[in-house]
Amino acid sequence: MAVSIIDSSASVTSLVGNLEDRPTNPPSLYLDVEGTALSRHGSISIIQIFLLPANHVYLIDVFVLQQAAFDTTSRSGTTLRSVLESALIPKVFFDVRNDSDALYALFNIKLRGVHDIQLLEVATRSPPNDRLFGLQRCIINDAQLSAQAQKRWEATKERGKALFSPECGASYEVFKIRPIPDNIINYCAGDVVHLPSLWKMYSQKI
């Protein structure tokens, strides 16, 4: 799996071109957002996109690019904004609530075409209940990782959390450090690489 940092207008142009005309069933785009106090009252630092079938993670440096991350055009005139706002392009998130709130309030992006894996998981339960599970629980229960792969994923998450979690004496401001620390890069990638298997698992049950 390749990971690329998108931190210039030229790299945004290339990325958006790669997002065009991708298969929609199953979805090709799996996303997450990182930032400080992620909401309308906070800031966005990084947007992760895992692109299938390329198996490539893109980390879009919104902290550096700001508006240019969303409005720089590809050669055909497409922007990341138009991709995010298209109802015809499915975008898969896990718990999109704060991501959507921040994108709309800070950059006036109106997400459409969203599949929320957290809600898909709720819809598969029998008997039904409305308790929401976190990403870690869903991956452990349903991503069908080997014991070794699960241990590696959990270790990557813990190394990342140690850099930003207030419970560890750290701060979300680490997402603004440039160059992006390796453990944060790996943490961000880990948040999206298993979303396709979860989407497939839950979608087949509905």
Disulfide bonds with the S-S distance in Angstrom:
none
